[in-house]
Amino acid sequence: MNSYTHMVVGGLCAGIPVAFSIAERRLGFSMGSHTVYPIIGLFPAIIGALGPDVDMPNSRAGRKVRRLLIVSLVVFGLLLAFFYRNNVRFLLTTFFALCCASLFVFKAKHRRETHCGLLMIALFLPNIYIARFTQASPLTNSLLSVWLGFCLGWFSHLIADTFNRKGVPWLYPFFPGYFRFARIATGAKGESDFRTFCIAFFISVYVTIIIFRSNIASIFF
């Protein structure tokens, strides 16, 4: 799938928790002692939806994604350095983790390391760390909302590519095979139809959530 499709799908996926917040007439949801604000995660989800294609350094889209991720990491690191300047251990741990992640991602081969489920799990771990080991504050709530949105966008990229002709190595490195639901070619009319279908599908999901939220909750809870 091309970058435009991934941005659309990433934004649409991030719209689901926003629809729940509208249905329940509240801005945030509890995660441990913290509060997650879905609206804050919308833009990070769009960036995250482009993230896995950082493994394409020779393409125009890949170069743009790399520059965007580098800028995002620098800004994120500077914000952490400013707000957590008195917590040296936290800063060193975060800096080491970002360096390892950058080396891993930028050395990855196309449609392999950055497109596997194992990395998806690793990306989600900082959310658990923030939720369990940091004190709730407007800053940590915002960081949690941003990173959850980013992870949701990254996950949406993998789902979308599973409809692509090549598929996604969800179980790499344990199993090298590629999984796919369909054989949509990148840039073909089928991709445009897929994008249109996603827009219509997610809009129907939003409407269902907002109108029938109480009925859905009674079914599951």
Backbone torsions as a table, in degrees:
resi	resn	phi	psi	omega
1	MET	NA	148.4	179.1
2	ASN	-84.1	173.4	-172.9
3	SER	-64.6	-35.3	-179.0
4	TYR	-62.7	-43.9	178.3
5	THR	-61.2	-43.8	-179.1
6	HIS	-64.9	-38.8	178.0
7	MET	-63.9	-42.4	179.2
8	VAL	-63.1	-49.4	-178.0
9	VAL	-65.0	-40.2	178.2
10	GLY	-61.3	-45.3	178.2
11	GLY	-65.0	-38.2	179.4
12	LEU	-66.1	-41.2	178.0
13	CYS	-62.8	-42.2	179.6
14	ALA	-67.9	-16.9	178.1
15	GLY	-74.2	-18.1	-178.8
16	ILE	-64.1	-52.4	176.9
17	PRO	-63.6	-28.3	175.7
18	VAL	-65.0	-40.8	178.1
19	ALA	-62.2	-39.2	177.2
20	PHE	-64.4	-39.8	179.7
21	SER	-66.4	-35.6	176.4
22	ILE	-67.5	-43.8	-178.8
23	ALA	-61.5	-36.8	-177.5
24	GLU	-94.7	0.6	177.1
25	ARG	55.6	45.8	174.5
26	ARG	-145.4	153.2	-175.0
27	LEU	-80.4	-32.9	-172.9
28	GLY	-134.1	168.3	178.2
29	PHE	-126.9	147.0	-177.4
30	SER	-76.0	139.5	171.3
31	MET	-138.2	96.2	-170.5
32	GLY	67.5	-131.3	177.4
33	SER	-89.3	-1.1	-177.3
34	HIS	-98.3	169.2	176.8
35	THR	-124.2	128.9	178.9
36	VAL	-100.7	130.2	179.7
37	TYR	-108.4	106.1	-175.7
38	PRO	-57.3	-34.9	-177.2
39	ILE	-62.7	-31.9	179.4
40	ILE	-69.6	-27.6	-176.9
41	GLY	-83.3	-2.4	-176.9
42	LEU	-63.1	-55.2	-178.4
43	PHE	-66.3	-44.4	174.9
44	PRO	-57.1	-31.9	178.3
45	ALA	-65.6	-37.2	178.5
46	ILE	-67.3	-40.6	176.3
47	ILE	-65.7	-44.2	179.1
48	GLY	-61.6	-31.7	179.2
49	ALA	-66.7	-21.6	176.7
50	LEU	-90.6	-18.6	-171.5
51	GLY	-52.3	-49.3	-176.2
52	PRO	-58.3	-24.0	-179.3
53	ASP	-81.4	11.3	172.9
54	VAL	-65.6	-12.9	179.9
55	ASP	-83.7	13.0	178.0
56	MET	-117.5	69.7	-174.8
57	PRO	-67.1	-19.5	-176.5
58	ASN	-92.7	-1.7	178.5
59	SER	-104.2	157.9	179.1
60	ARG	-63.1	-43.4	179.7
61	ALA	-63.2	-42.0	-179.8
62	GLY	-62.3	-41.1	179.1
63	ARG	-65.2	-40.0	179.1
64	LYS	-65.2	-41.8	179.4
65	VAL	-63.0	-41.4	179.2
66	ARG	-61.9	-45.7	179.2
67	ARG	-62.2	-41.9	-178.7
68	LEU	-64.8	-42.5	179.7
69	LEU	-67.6	-39.5	178.6
70	ILE	-61.8	-46.7	178.4
71	VAL	-60.8	-43.5	-179.3
72	SER	-63.0	-41.8	179.5
73	LEU	-66.0	-39.8	179.0
74	VAL	-63.8	-47.0	179.3
75	VAL	-62.2	-45.0	179.1
76	PHE	-60.7	-43.0	179.5
77	GLY	-65.2	-40.0	179.1
78	LEU	-65.8	-39.5	178.2
79	LEU	-63.8	-43.6	177.4
80	LEU	-62.5	-42.9	-178.7
81	ALA	-62.3	-35.2	-178.9
82	PHE	-74.7	-48.2	-173.9
83	PHE	-80.9	-21.6	-179.4
84	TYR	-118.8	33.0	-176.2
85	ARG	-64.0	-20.3	179.4
86	ASN	-92.3	-7.0	-179.5
87	ASN	-107.0	82.6	-173.1
88	VAL	-64.3	-41.4	-177.2
89	ARG	-63.7	-42.5	178.4
90	PHE	-62.6	-42.2	-179.6
91	LEU	-65.3	-43.4	-179.9
92	LEU	-65.3	-40.9	178.3
93	THR	-63.1	-44.6	179.6
94	THR	-64.9	-43.4	179.6
95	PHE	-61.7	-43.9	178.7
96	PHE	-63.0	-42.3	-179.9
97	ALA	-64.1	-41.9	179.0
98	LEU	-65.3	-39.4	178.2
99	CYS	-64.1	-45.3	179.0
100	CYS	-62.8	-43.0	-179.8
101	ALA	-64.1	-41.1	-179.6
102	SER	-64.4	-46.1	178.9
103	LEU	-61.8	-41.3	-179.0
104	PHE	-65.2	-48.4	-175.6
105	VAL	-68.6	-44.2	-175.4
106	PHE	-74.0	-14.2	175.4
107	LYS	-99.0	1.3	-175.1
108	ALA	-72.5	150.1	175.6
109	LYS	-89.5	152.7	-172.8
110	HIS	-61.6	135.5	177.3
111	ARG	56.4	44.4	176.9
112	ARG	-138.6	-92.1	-173.8
113	GLU	-59.5	-42.7	-176.8
114	THR	-78.8	-7.0	-178.5
115	HIS	-112.6	19.7	-177.1
116	CYS	-106.6	158.9	-179.0
117	GLY	-67.7	-29.1	-178.6
118	LEU	-63.0	-42.7	177.9
119	LEU	-66.8	-34.8	178.1
120	MET	-60.2	-41.8	177.8
121	ILE	-65.0	-43.2	-179.7
122	ALA	-62.0	-38.2	179.2
123	LEU	-66.1	-29.7	-177.7
124	PHE	-78.9	-21.1	-175.8
125	LEU	-57.2	-39.4	177.7
126	PRO	-57.1	-29.4	177.3
127	ASN	-63.3	-41.6	178.4
128	ILE	-65.2	-40.6	179.7
129	TYR	-62.1	-47.9	-178.9
130	ILE	-63.0	-44.0	-176.5
131	ALA	-66.6	-34.5	-173.0
132	ARG	-98.0	-30.9	-169.0
133	PHE	-118.2	8.9	174.9
134	THR	-122.3	153.5	-179.9
135	GLN	-80.9	137.2	-179.5
136	ALA	-62.3	132.4	178.1
137	SER	-160.2	166.4	176.6
138	PRO	-56.1	-34.6	-179.6
139	LEU	-69.3	-50.7	-178.1
140	THR	-66.2	-34.9	175.5
141	ASN	-62.3	-41.2	179.5
142	SER	-67.8	-43.1	178.3
143	LEU	-61.3	-41.7	178.8
144	LEU	-64.1	-41.7	179.3
145	SER	-65.3	-41.3	179.7
146	VAL	-65.0	-48.0	-175.1
147	TRP	-70.9	-35.3	175.3
148	LEU	-63.6	-40.4	176.3
149	GLY	-63.1	-42.5	178.4
150	PHE	-60.9	-44.9	179.5
151	CYS	-64.4	-39.3	178.7
152	LEU	-63.7	-40.0	177.3
153	GLY	-64.7	-42.6	178.4
154	TRP	-60.5	-44.2	179.4
155	PHE	-63.2	-39.2	179.6
156	SER	-63.1	-33.5	177.0
157	HIS	-61.2	-45.0	-179.6
158	LEU	-64.9	-40.8	178.2
159	ILE	-62.2	-45.9	-179.1
160	ALA	-62.8	-42.2	-180.0
161	ASP	-68.8	-18.7	176.5
162	THR	-68.3	-19.0	175.4
163	PHE	-89.2	-4.8	-179.1
164	ASN	-80.0	162.9	-176.0
165	ARG	-61.0	-40.0	-176.9
166	LYS	-77.4	-35.7	-178.4
167	GLY	88.0	-169.7	-174.9
168	VAL	-133.3	134.0	177.8
169	PRO	-83.1	71.2	-173.6
170	TRP	-55.8	-35.1	-173.9
171	LEU	-100.8	11.2	176.6
172	TYR	-64.3	140.5	4.5
173	PRO	-92.1	6.2	-177.2
174	PHE	-73.9	-33.6	178.1
175	PHE	-141.7	121.8	-172.1
176	PRO	-80.0	-4.0	-175.6
177	GLY	-69.2	156.0	179.6
178	TYR	-104.9	137.1	-179.9
179	PHE	-108.9	142.3	178.2
180	ARG	-150.5	149.6	176.1
181	PHE	-95.9	-25.9	-177.2
182	ALA	-150.0	-175.4	-178.8
183	ARG	-128.1	49.4	-178.9
184	ILE	-74.9	126.8	-179.7
185	ALA	-83.6	138.4	179.6
186	THR	-63.1	129.0	177.9
187	GLY	83.9	-6.2	-179.4
188	ALA	-83.8	172.5	179.9
189	LYS	-61.4	-31.2	179.3
190	GLY	-59.4	-33.2	178.6
191	GLU	-69.2	-39.7	177.1
192	SER	-63.4	-40.7	177.5
193	ASP	-65.3	-39.3	178.2
194	PHE	-61.7	-43.1	179.3
195	ARG	-62.8	-43.8	178.8
196	THR	-63.0	-41.6	178.4
197	PHE	-61.9	-43.5	179.9
198	CYS	-60.8	-43.2	179.5
199	ILE	-60.8	-47.8	-179.9
200	ALA	-64.4	-41.4	-178.3
201	PHE	-64.2	-47.2	-176.9
202	PHE	-69.5	-35.2	176.3
203	ILE	-61.5	-42.0	177.8
204	SER	-64.4	-36.0	177.0
205	VAL	-65.2	-44.2	179.5
206	TYR	-59.0	-47.7	-178.5
207	VAL	-61.5	-43.5	178.9
208	THR	-60.7	-44.2	-179.4
209	ILE	-63.6	-47.1	-175.5
210	ILE	-67.5	-39.5	-176.3
211	ILE	-82.4	-40.3	-171.7
212	PHE	-112.4	26.0	-176.9
213	ARG	-54.9	-45.0	-176.3
214	SER	-66.4	-37.0	178.6
215	ASN	-68.9	-39.3	178.4
216	ILE	-63.7	-43.0	-179.9
217	ALA	-63.3	-37.3	-179.4
218	SER	-68.5	-28.8	178.9
219	ILE	-69.8	-44.6	-173.6
220	PHE	-91.0	-24.6	-174.5
221	PHE	-122.2	NA	NA
